[in-house]
Amino acid sequence: MLDPQAQALLNLMVERAVPPVHTVAPAEARRLYLERRFFTQPEAPEVAQVQSLHAGAVPLRLVRPAGSTPDAVLPVLVYFHGGGWVIGDLDTHDVLCRQLSNASGCAVVSVDYRLGPEQRFPAAVDDCINAVRWVCTNAAELKLDATRLAVGGDSAGGNLAAVVCIALRDADDVLPAFQLLIYPATDMRAVAPSHTSNGDGYLLTKDSIAYYRGQYIADPAQWSDWRASPLLAASLAGLPPALVLTAGYDPLRDEGRQYADALSAAGTPAHYVCFERQIHGFILMGRVIDEAHTAVALCAAVLRRVLTT
């Protein structure tokens, strides 16, 4: 059974004739996504500090949790927003980043990576890798502990977080301590069974997935590149421990489970949790879906346990 609150949201979107994302241009899709946050997201909680930064040309936003002091050296989550590599920005995910920061006791650095179709694959990948390296290099100045750094993201951002970990491992670079993967896209081929069973009627659809993928990746031959499809990487051994969270009515559900299973099979510690009655994107929707708060609390509790104890 679909969560009644999720069903009510889907019904309201139909009643209000909200246009499906694949029917509008990227600029309009971005505007609609940004505006929708005022209806679906909670009020932004107060935090101790918000600071605008740049990793080269890439804008970042640093949030320090409520109750923390300016001189406290904090663990940090580098967060990559969702939105199909086409929509989303620092503001669409500001509430979630604040929630995670306050509940975990960690600082959060969110990354405004380049989007398609203006900047196609692998521009977003390069930006996210460089952002993590920049945070590590500048950690002391920012009162952050680079030895207690996690990466995370939702949907496209979960994809990017997984890819960053593989890239840093392969470069023999300093690895993050943890990866938080919230309903991640892990296989651009979109062949998992849930793409069929959940492909229509649950907000993220097979048509919108094709739209996002087409805006991000121009050449279908690149779908099998591990930087696009981390599930297809030659090895998933030696990666940071992971929490993989999925939603039962999400087309991406099965590839998230497949990624968690592949991590475990490779000897990389992974925990898997599926919110069986939820839709893709629900963790942002705490104003209208109560289980969003449960998911945020779970993610924050794991970050606190891994990074602060």
N, C-alpha and C positions, 0 to 999 in steps of 0.2 A: 504493500500500500504506500502510495506517495504521501509524504507528510502533508496534512491538511493545510498548513500555512504556506507551503510551497505551491500546492494546488491553487490556493486562493490567489497567490501572486500571478501564476500563469493565467488564470481566468481573467484577472484584472487587466493584464497586458493585452489579451485578446479583445476585451470590451473597449479598451481605450485605443485600439488599433495601433499599437506600438509597432513600427515597421521592423521586420526581421533584418538583422545586420547585413545579410548578403544582398539586400535590395537597395542599399544606400552606398554612396561614395565614402571612402575612408574618413574624409574630413567631417562629414555628417555623422558617421558612426561614432567618431571620437566625441563629438559634441553631445550626442544622446547618452553615451555611456557616462560622461562627466556629470550631466544633469541628473541622471537617474539615481546617483548616489544620495541625493537629498531625500528621496522617497524611501530607499531601501536600507540605508546605513544609519547606525546610531549617531548621536552627537559625538563630536570629537572629544575624547577625554583630555583633561589637562595633563601636561607633562612638564618635566623640569626645564627642558631646553629644546628648542628647535633651531637648527643651524643649516643654512644653505652652503653647499660646498661644490667643488668641481674636481673631477678626475680627468684632467685634460679638458676636453670639450664636453664631457658628459656631466650633466647636473646631478648632484646628489642631495639628499636631505638627511641630516643627522637628528635623531630624536633620542633624548636621554630621559629615563623613566622618572615619574613623579617620586619625590622623596630622595632622589640622589643628589649628592653635592657636586659642585663643579670640578673639584679636584679628585673625585673618586675615579679610579681606573676600572672601567666596566668591560665585561664581555660584550660581544657585538654580533648581531645578526645582520648580514648584508642581504637585502631583500630585493627581489626582482618581481615587478608587478605582472599580473596577467592581462589578457586582452588580445590573444591571438597574434602577438608580435606586430599588431596593426593599431590597436587602440589602447587606452590606459596611459597613466602618467603618475607623477608623484602625488597629485591631489586625489585621484580615484582610489588610491590605496593608503591615504594618510591615516584614516581612522583605524584601519587594521594594524598598521605599523605602530601607532600609538598604543593600541590595545595590547599587542604583543610585548611592547617595551615595558609597559606598566606591570603587566601580569608576570613577566619573566624576570624582571630586574635587570635586563640587558639593554644596552643601547641598540638602536636599529638605524642602519644606513640604507635608505632606499635609493634605487638607481633608475634614472630616466634615460634608459638606453634608446638608441635610434630605432625607428619603426619603419616597416614596409608600408606601402610600396616605394616610398621615397628612398629608403636605404634598405636594400634587401639582404637576405642571408649571405654571408655570416656577420653582417655589421652588428647585430644585437649581441651575438656571441662574443665578438671581439670587445665590445664595450663592457660587457659584464665581467669578462676575465680581467680586463684592465682596471675596472673599478675595485675588484677584490684586491688586486696587487697594490693599488693606490692606497686603499685603507690600511693594508698591512704596513706599507712603507711609512705612512703618516700616523700610525696608531699612537705612538708616544705623545705626539703633539696634541692629538685629539682626546687624550686620556682614555684610550681604548687598549684592551689587551689582545694583541694579535694571536697569542697562543690559545685564546678562547674565542675564536671566530667561527661562526656558522654561516652557511648560505642557505637561502630558502626562497620560495616563490610559489605562486598559485598558477595553475594552468600553463600558459606559455612561460610564465616565470618559473614554474617548477621544472619545465623542460630546460630552461637556461641554467638553473641551479645545478641540475644533474650534469649538464654538459660542462659547466665550469669545473666541477670536481674531477671529471675525467681528464679535461685539458691540463689542469694543474698537476695531476698525478703523472701524466705522460711527459710533462715538461720538467719532472723531478723538482717541482716547486713546493713551497710550503702548503700542505693540505689544510683545508678547513677541518674543524673538529667535528662537524656535524652537518647534515643536509636535511632540510625540512621541505618535503615535496608534497604540495597540496594539489590534489587531482591533476598530476602532471601529464602533459603530452609527451609520450616517449617513443612513438612510432608514427612517422609521417605517412606511412602507407595506409593508415586507417583501416586495418584489416581485422582487428579484434572483434569478436562477436557483439560486444556492446555497441559498436558503431551501427549495427543493424537493429538490435533490440531497443536501443535508446536514441535512435537517429532522428526521431521526429517527436515533437510535442513537449519537450522538456528544456526549453530555452536555448541550450546549445544543440544545434541540429547538424545533420550531415551536410546540409547546404552551407551553413555558416562555417563549418570546419573547412570545407572546400574553398570557401571565400578567403578565409584567413590564410590558409596554406598557399593559395595562389598569389596573394598579395605579398607574402613573405618570401616564397621560393619560386623563382621564375622557371627553373628547369626541373622537371620531375625526376631526372636522373639524380638530383641531389637529395631526394627524399631518403635515400639509404645512407647518406653521409652521417656518421655518428654524431656530428655536431648539430644535426637536425633531429636525428632519431637515436638517442642514447641507448635505447634497448638493443640496437644493432652494433654497439661497440664491440671490438674484438675481445675485450676482457672487462669485467666489472669487479675484478679483484683489487684489493688494496685501496678501496675508496673509503671516505668517511662513513660512519654509521648514519643510518637514515630512518626517518619516520615518513612513511608514504600514506597519505590520507586520500580516500576517494569517496565518491557519492554513488549511491545505488542506481539512480536514474540518469547517470551521466554517460554519454557516448565514450568518454575516456576511461571509464571505470576499469575495464579489463586490461588495458595496457598499463595502467597504474599498478594493478595487481601483478601483472607479468613482470614489471620492473622490480617490484619488491621481491618476487620469487627469484628473479635472475640475480639480484644482489646477494640474496641468501645462498643461492647455489654456488656463487663465486667466493663465498666466505666473508662477504661484507655484511656486518650486522645490520639488520633491517627489521623494523616493526611496521605492520600493516594494519590500518583501521579503515573500515568502510562505514560511512553513515548511510545505511541501507535505504532510508526513505527520502534522501535528499537529491537535489538537482545540482548541476554544475554551477559554480559561482556562489554557492550559498553562504560561504564563510564571511562574505562581505555584507550580508543582508540581515544583520542583527536587529534592525528596526522592525522587520516583518517576519523573520524566521528565528524562533527562539534557539533552535539547535545550533545556529551560528555561534552563539556564546559558548556553548559546550565545546565546539570545535576549537575556538580560540583558546579557551582555558586548557584544553588538552595540549595543543601545540606549545603554549607558554609554559605549562608544567614540565614538559619534556625538555624545552630549552633551559629552564631553570635548573633541572636536575643535571643535565649534561654540562652546562657551562658555568654554573655557579656553585656546585657542591663538589 
